[in-house]
Amino acid sequence: MQVVRGYFDAIVRGVDTHWESPRAFTGALKADDLEPDGRHVLDHLHPDVRWKNVLGLVFEGKPDCTRAVDELLEASQYYSVRLDEVTDLGGDRVLATKEVGTRSQNSGAAATLKVFSVLTVRAGLIASADEYLSREQALAAVSPSG
């Protein structure tokens, strides 16, 4: 569970400081010039990490995930993440409950929502993250019959 907490702590810090001096994570990754928090986030991820966001879009590998984050931040005037809870689900699964706040770049519409991420941790690295809009959906996805 510590790897998940460290991962989200770095995300929170990285997103907060991103707005002070916005720059693309994909370019920084290619140039090996990531900010410390960006590096810390990626250091927690397996090279072949798989991320399914709340829209059901799937991103595979660190480069694809950084591209997705860049697109998300480019579509936002503001984006924030707050980790609320981390729960051990047994085995290699962890549930992270977070609050995400955003303001659309185009419309200026603001939204805040709870996101429930089921993370699989293998060999001390996050191998996958699947996001859901309810705790029930997230838990059903990891239940033996789910």
SULMO-V436785 format. One record per residue. N is the residue number from 1. RES is the residue in one letter. PSI is psi as a letter, one per 40 degrees, with the letter a starting at -180 (none if undefined). BURIAL is b if it has 9 or more other C-alpha atoms within 8 Angstrom, else e. Layout:
# SULMO-V436785
n:res:psi:burial
N:RES:PSI:BURIAL
N:RES:PSI:BURIAL
This chain:
# SULMO-V436785
n:res:psi:burial
1:M:d:e
2:Q:d:e
3:V:d:b
4:V:d:b
5:R:d:b
6:G:d:b
7:Y:d:b
8:F:d:b
9:D:d:b
10:A:d:b
11:I:d:b
12:V:d:b
13:R:d:b
14:G:d:b
15:V:d:b
16:D:d:b
17:T:e:e
18:H:d:b
19:W:e:e
20:E:d:e
21:S:g:e
22:P:h:e
23:R:i:e
24:A:h:e
25:F:d:b
26:T:d:b
27:G:d:e
28:A:d:b
29:L:d:b
30:K:d:e
31:A:e:e
32:D:f:e
33:D:f:e
34:L:i:b
35:E:i:e
36:P:d:e
37:D:d:b
38:G:d:b
39:R:d:b
40:H:d:b
41:V:d:b
42:L:d:e
43:D:d:e
44:H:e:b
45:L:h:b
46:H:i:b
47:P:d:e
48:D:f:e
49:V:i:b
50:R:h:b
51:W:h:b
52:K:h:b
53:N:i:b
54:V:e:b
55:L:e:e
56:G:e:e
57:L:h:e
58:V:h:e
59:F:h:b
60:E:h:b
61:G:i:b
62:K:d:b
63:P:d:b
64:D:d:b
65:C:d:b
66:T:d:b
67:R:d:b
68:A:d:b
69:V:d:b
70:D:d:b
71:E:d:e
72:L:d:e
73:L:d:b
74:E:d:e
75:A:e:b
76:S:i:b
77:Q:d:b
78:Y:i:b
79:Y:h:b
80:S:i:b
81:V:h:b
82:R:h:e
83:L:h:b
84:D:d:e
85:E:i:e
86:V:h:b
87:T:h:e
88:D:h:e
89:L:e:e
90:G:i:e
91:G:b:e
92:D:e:e
93:R:i:b
94:V:h:b
95:L:h:b
96:A:h:b
97:T:h:b
98:K:i:b
99:E:h:b
100:V:h:b
101:G:i:b
102:T:i:b
103:R:h:b
104:S:h:b
105:Q:d:b
106:N:d:e
107:S:d:e
108:G:e:e
109:A:h:e
110:A:i:e
111:A:i:e
112:T:h:e
113:L:i:e
114:K:h:b
115:V:h:b
116:F:h:b
117:S:h:b
118:V:h:b
119:L:i:b
120:T:h:b
121:V:h:b
122:R:h:e
123:A:f:e
124:G:e:e
125:L:i:b
126:I:h:b
127:A:d:b
128:S:i:b
129:A:h:b
130:D:h:b
131:E:i:b
132:Y:i:b
133:L:e:b
134:S:i:b
135:R:d:e
136:E:d:e
137:Q:d:b
138:A:d:b
139:L:d:e
140:A:d:b
141:A:d:e
142:V:e:e
143:S:i:e
144:P:d:e
145:S:e:e
146:G:none:e
